[in-house]
Amino acid sequence: MSKPNREVDHYFSAEPKSQDRFGLIKAHLCGYKFEFLTSSSVFSKTRVDTGTQLLVESMMLPQKGFVLDIGCGYGVVGIVAGTLGKSLRVVMSDVNMRAVRLAKRNIMMNRVFNAEVRYGNCYEPIGELRFDAVLSNPPISAGMDTVKAIITGAPTVMAAGSSFQMVIRSKIGAKVLPELFEATFGNCNVLARESGFRVLIGKL
Ligand SMILES: C[S@@+](CC[C@H](N)C(=O)[O-])C[C@H]1O[C@@H](n2cnc3c(N)ncnc32)[C@H](O)[C@@H]1O
């Protein structure tokens, strides 16, 4: 008899072991229609997450320059950013290889030609690039240490005058995370608030 596999997949696993079970989401966001291929062991497989939706509908994008979607999952935030800002260069990154593969396919499927996807932990895959906006729907399930690392590490990849925008659940970290924004960027404002989520912005 074969032993049960006790290894558990998470949406932030580096290479999920579960079999791909694909899904297709059709979404209407910011006045555009999108289609997203999803699969098992990626975040929000069956529908665009409410926090993601609030982030894309309230995010402030620069006219031109570089935008980073850190922890891109199957790619909603970066794909919407690249669609809204045709002069932008969008970089998307994730620590889950399956999410990276899906985000690459979704870029092609939605005909977004100004975006690319990189694999790796936090800001490691970024190299020398500096961004005018960094966008994040953070991996709360991976633990607060990861969320905090995404916030405190952001200035290392941010250009002067840029912004860091993160959607959070109002119940989780509503006090701690604004304090960390203040400590990291010297300021913190709320861009939007809806359905138990809020979008925080810190500017360099
Ligand atoms: C809450 S999900 C958001 C996904 C996508 N941005 C969205 O809104 O649908 C967070 C994402 O962060 C990724 N993640 C977790 N830990 C990470 C890390 N250390 N570095 C980069 N990405 C990470 C997860 O794999 C997951 O795809």
The ligand as an SDF file (V2000), in Angstrom:
LIG
                    3D

 27 29  0  0  0  0  0  0  0  0999 V2000
   -2.6610   37.0080   -1.8860 C   0  0  0  0  0  0  0  0  0  0  0  0
   -1.8310   36.3380   -3.2660 S   0  0  0  0  0  0  0  0  0  0  0  0
   -2.1080   37.6090   -4.4820 C   0  0  0  0  0  0  0  0  0  0  0  0
   -1.9470   37.1220   -5.8900 C   0  0  0  0  0  0  0  0  0  0  0  0
   -2.3290   38.1570   -6.9580 C   0  0  0  0  0  0  0  0  0  0  0  0
   -1.5310   39.3700   -6.8120 N   0  0  0  0  0  0  0  0  0  0  0  0
   -3.7990   38.4940   -6.8570 C   0  0  0  0  0  0  0  0  0  0  0  0
   -4.1210   39.5520   -6.2880 O   0  0  0  0  0  0  0  0  0  0  0  0
   -4.6170   37.6850   -7.3260 O   0  0  0  0  0  0  0  0  0  0  0  0
   -0.1270   36.5780   -2.8180 C   0  0  0  0  0  0  0  0  0  0  0  0
    0.8790   36.0120   -3.8070 C   0  0  0  0  0  0  0  0  0  0  0  0
    2.1810   36.2350   -3.2610 O   0  0  0  0  0  0  0  0  0  0  0  0
    3.0000   35.1190   -3.5590 C   0  0  0  0  0  0  0  0  0  0  0  0
    4.0940   35.0670   -2.5830 N   0  0  0  0  0  0  0  0  0  0  0  0
    4.1210   34.4980   -1.3610 C   0  0  0  0  0  0  0  0  0  0  0  0
    5.3150   34.6390   -0.7710 N   0  0  0  0  0  0  0  0  0  0  0  0
    6.0760   35.3270   -1.6480 C   0  0  0  0  0  0  0  0  0  0  0  0
    7.4230   35.7680   -1.6390 C   0  0  0  0  0  0  0  0  0  0  0  0
    8.2140   35.5450   -0.5790 N   0  0  0  0  0  0  0  0  0  0  0  0
    7.9090   36.4330   -2.7220 N   0  0  0  0  0  0  0  0  0  0  0  0
    7.1090   36.6490   -3.8060 C   0  0  0  0  0  0  0  0  0  0  0  0
    5.8170   36.2470   -3.8720 N   0  0  0  0  0  0  0  0  0  0  0  0
    5.3070   35.6000   -2.8100 C   0  0  0  0  0  0  0  0  0  0  0  0
    2.0640   33.9300   -3.5020 C   0  0  0  0  0  0  0  0  0  0  0  0
    2.5980   32.8280   -4.2100 O   0  0  0  0  0  0  0  0  0  0  0  0
    0.7680   34.5230   -4.0740 C   0  0  0  0  0  0  0  0  0  0  0  0
    0.6920   34.2770   -5.4540 O   0  0  0  0  0  0  0  0  0  0  0  0
  1  2  1  0
  2  3  1  0
  2 10  1  0
  3  4  1  0
  4  5  1  0
  5  6  1  0
  5  7  1  0
  7  8  2  0
  7  9  1  0
 10 11  1  0
 11 12  1  0
 11 26  1  0
 12 13  1  0
 13 14  1  0
 13 24  1  0
 14 15  1  0
 14 23  1  0
 15 16  2  0
 16 17  1  0
 17 18  1  0
 17 23  2  0
 18 19  1  0
 18 20  2  0
 20 21  1  0
 21 22  2  0
 22 23  1  0
 24 25  1  0
 24 26  1  0
 26 27  1  0
M  CHG  2   2   1   9  -1
M  END
$$$$
